Amino acid sequence: MGQIFSYYNALLELIPEVYRLPLAILIILFLVFALINFFKKNLLWIILFIVLLPAAWPSIRQIGLAIWELIGKIPK
């Protein structure tokens, strides 16, 4: 993640300071519209995930405990 920020800052240094704010606003608008489109297209899957996650929690926990136990048996 730090490398992404360093690329962003390096790119930002090439852009004059006057254009940085409008560019940041355009990037934020793009991300908001992309997120809205994602939710429109995948709303059913998001709702199903939210509804089914509590029901799946015991099995997810059991799988996690089994993996933790297997990792604990590995010699160090």
C-alpha positions as CSV (number, residue, x, y, z in Angstrom):
1,M,0.0,0.0,0.0
2,G,2.9,2.3,0.8
3,Q,4.3,1.8,-2.7
4,I,1.0,2.8,-4.2
5,F,1.0,6.1,-2.2
6,S,4.6,6.7,-3.3
7,Y,3.6,6.3,-7.0
8,Y,0.7,8.6,-6.4
9,N,2.9,11.2,-4.8
10,A,5.5,11.0,-7.5
11,L,2.7,11.5,-10.1
12,L,1.3,14.3,-8.1
13,E,4.6,16.1,-8.2
14,L,4.5,16.3,-12.0
15,I,1.1,18.0,-11.9
16,P,1.0,21.8,-11.2
17,E,-0.5,22.6,-7.8
18,V,-3.4,24.5,-9.3
19,Y,-4.7,21.3,-11.0
20,R,-4.3,19.0,-8.0
21,L,-7.6,19.8,-6.3
22,P,-9.7,19.4,-9.4
23,L,-7.9,16.1,-10.2
24,A,-8.5,14.8,-6.7
25,I,-12.2,15.7,-7.0
26,L,-12.4,13.8,-10.3
27,I,-10.8,10.8,-8.8
28,I,-13.2,10.8,-5.9
29,L,-16.2,11.2,-8.2
30,F,-15.0,8.3,-10.3
31,L,-14.6,6.1,-7.2
32,V,-18.1,7.0,-6.0
33,F,-19.7,6.3,-9.3
34,A,-17.8,3.0,-9.7
35,L,-19.0,2.0,-6.2
36,I,-22.6,2.9,-7.0
37,N,-22.5,0.9,-10.2
38,F,-21.0,-2.0,-8.3
39,F,-23.8,-2.0,-5.8
40,K,-26.4,-1.7,-8.5
41,K,-25.1,-4.7,-10.3
42,N,-24.3,-6.8,-7.3
43,L,-27.0,-5.8,-4.8
44,L,-28.6,-9.3,-4.7
45,W,-25.2,-11.0,-4.0
46,I,-24.4,-8.4,-1.3
47,I,-27.8,-9.0,0.4
48,L,-27.3,-12.8,0.2
49,F,-23.8,-12.5,1.7
50,I,-25.1,-10.4,4.6
51,V,-28.0,-12.8,5.2
52,L,-25.9,-16.0,4.9
53,L,-22.8,-14.9,6.8
54,P,-24.2,-15.3,10.3
55,A,-25.5,-18.8,9.4
56,A,-22.0,-19.8,8.1
57,W,-20.1,-18.4,11.1
58,P,-20.0,-21.7,13.1
59,S,-18.6,-23.6,10.1
60,I,-16.1,-20.8,9.3
61,R,-15.0,-20.9,13.0
62,Q,-14.6,-24.6,13.0
63,I,-12.5,-24.6,9.8
64,G,-10.3,-21.8,11.3
65,L,-9.8,-23.8,14.5
66,A,-8.9,-26.9,12.5
67,I,-6.3,-25.0,10.5
68,W,-4.9,-23.4,13.6
69,E,-4.6,-26.9,15.2
70,L,-2.8,-28.2,12.1
71,I,-0.4,-25.3,12.1
72,G,0.3,-25.9,15.8
73,K,1.4,-29.5,15.0
74,I,4.0,-28.4,12.6
75,P,7.5,-28.8,14.2
76,K,9.4,-25.6,14.6
